[in-house]
Amino acid sequence: MTKIFVDRISNDLKESQINWKVAFLLIPIAFFTYFFHEFGHWVFGEISGNDMTISLNNSAPKSGYFINNSSALWSAIGGPAFTILQSFIFLLVVQRTQSKYAYSVLFFGVFSRFFSIFFGGFSLQDEARISSMLGVNAYLTAVIVLLILLLILLRSNLVMKLDLKAVGYFTTICTLANLLVIGVNHLMK
């Protein structure tokens, strides 16, 4: 019975284009994705005139406050914008190369926003802050960001010929990589 179960999972992972290399590569991809997202906050904050700091899961003005509401809004937009940019760039790579490694970078970018929005306390997320600053429905920005990312993921799944089962396996591995990043971030505080 155990052998049948192991053989089935092994076959599923092969069909999902996941091997040990892909699974372990998702760990540095997770760290890169978190930092790239924060880099987006940092870039937009700096461009709007703030002297910013950056860490694995935070970017904020050194003074503790933004110079005005507009720069706070732009800095908030920077993180999700860079996550969308990362996913879009790697979609182009996936379309050109059909690389499971490029797909992994794309997938984790999409996964990280879904995970944060659904499990990270919605009111603490960039999308909720952006909606609040714009005075629109609290969920509007999140829906827009997640819809864009979902469309990018669907396109890449078509290119890679990956089904819902593959998404489930990638989600499971990405959850473990994401929890590792969260744990390291808490240790660094």
MOWODA-V581227 format. One line per field, one symbol per residue. psi: psi as a letter, one per 40 degrees, with the letter a starting at -180 (. if undefined). A space follows every 10 residues. Layout:
# MOWODA-V581227
psi=???
This chain:
# MOWODA-V581227
psi=dddddddddd dddddefhad dddddedddd dddddddddd dddddddeei hiiiadfihi ideeiididd dddddddddd dddddddddd ddddddefhd dddddddddd ddddddddee gdeeiddddd dddefihded dddddddddd ddddddddde fhaddddddd dddddddddd ddddddde.
